[in-house]
Amino acid sequence: MGETGAVTTLDTTPAPLHDPHHVDFASDNYAGAHPEVLAALAAANGGHQVAYGADAYTERLQQVVRRHFGQQAVAYPVFNGTGANVVGLQAMLPRWGAVICAAQAHINTDENGAPERVAAIKLLPVPTPDGKLTPELVATEARNFGDEHRAQPGVVSITQSTELGTLYTPDEIRALAEQAHGLGMRLHVDGSRLSNAAAALDLPLRAFTTDVGVDVLSLGGTKNGLLFGEAVVVLDAGAATGIEYLRKMDMQLASKMRFVSAQLVALFEGDLWLRSAQRANAMAARLRAGLDAVPGVSVTQATHVNAVFASIPAVAVERLRERWHFYDWTPGVVRLMCAFDTREQDVDAFVAAVTAEVAALR
Ligand SMILES: Cc1ncc(COP(=O)(O)O)c(C=O)c1O
């Protein structure tokens, strides 16, 4: 009660720590979680469920994954993409094994050596013009089998869609799988952005994985609207051993796994995965078209999925950074990424700002 006798109510609502309407272009993991995913999490809450994966949501996830990838597919939910790659690759190789990958592969450039340090795997990176391996490029490292002095190539790992926003066609993946299998190796796919690839190719997920010989897959969720969560999906049981033990050993075994699985179910049971990826890809296409029309700006890579690589004058880049985050990729080139929640107005505002900043340089 105040002195006048009126009841004083204190507003205890915390002030927001960020602008919930601001959309950046740094990465698709700058985005929040999709409302349908949050609703699925809330629905999975309450009551008790068996911990460590013997819960109803993880069982449902197995059904969903079998529907997408075939009856033999088994999913192992994990916390993040690095974890999915490390667990999957480790399960595919003996202690003396090596992985052939593109030099630009996330496992080689952005996982702080986790495949080497955590999984004790030797990476054999191959420079590529566009982030894509070809049988010819793989052949440069697929050699010295039986030589005790050299780590033994056991896996070829590709990223779909790639770190440079490029895409493998199903035939290109099939050729890599046939080559790998012919040499006694296996094919792994880092599918952190597999949904964006499917949306761009207009194909079901299995058409460029199971059906063309992929053995083990890191199935992405975080970049397409989850709070967190990915899954190692084993497509050929003979390609991976001990994954249950390795997931725990690599600290990727969630005790409350129902909350990882519920998110993945929300994404992949219906068409949320596709809708979200289509939206991100469409916004990147809009961004590219906008930047193509700005004199002095050049887009440096084809725009197939949700990434746009552009050369923008350095002074303009600094000014744009006052309002948006985005990464320098190679000297003079920035990467701009769209997410499931990027809106047309976000893209248009960015393009308008680029246009104005570049014009101001004249
Ligand atoms: C191609 C690719 N693979 C894997 C990851 C896994 O990332 P994280 O461990 O941050 O979830 C990323 C994230 O940037 C990525 O771009």
The ligand as a Tripos MOL2 file, in Angstrom:
@<TRIPOS>MOLECULE
LIG
   16    16     1     0     0
SMALL
NO_CHARGES

@<TRIPOS>ATOM
      1 C1         28.7550  -27.2190  -43.1040 C.3       1 LIG1
      2 C2         28.6250  -27.2190  -41.6030 C.ar      1 LIG1
      3 N1         28.7520  -28.3820  -40.9470 N.ar      1 LIG1
      4 C3         28.6130  -28.4660  -39.6220 C.ar      1 LIG1
      5 C4         28.3350  -27.3530  -38.8770 C.ar      1 LIG1
      6 C5         28.1760  -27.6040  -37.4200 C.3       1 LIG1
      7 O1         28.1660  -26.6100  -36.5850 O.3       1 LIG1
      8 P1         27.8930  -26.5950  -35.0300 P.3       1 LIG1
      9 O2         28.8150  -27.5500  -34.3730 O.co2     1 LIG1
     10 O3         28.1910  -25.1770  -34.7430 O.co2     1 LIG1
     11 O4         26.4570  -26.9660  -34.8000 O.co2     1 LIG1
     12 C6         28.2280  -26.1010  -39.5020 C.ar      1 LIG1
     13 C7         27.9740  -24.8430  -38.7450 C.2       1 LIG1
     14 O5         28.3320  -23.7690  -39.1160 O.2       1 LIG1
     15 C8         28.3650  -26.0330  -40.9070 C.ar      1 LIG1
     16 O6         28.2560  -24.8810  -41.5810 O.3       1 LIG1
@<TRIPOS>BOND
     1     1     2 1
     2     2     3 ar
     3     2    15 ar
     4     3     4 ar
     5     4     5 ar
     6     5     6 1
     7     5    12 ar
     8     6     7 1
     9     7     8 1
    10     8     9 2
    11     8    10 1
    12     8    11 1
    13    12    13 1
    14    12    15 ar
    15    13    14 2
    16    15    16 1
@<TRIPOS>SUBSTRUCTURE
     1 LIG1         1 GROUP 0 **** ****
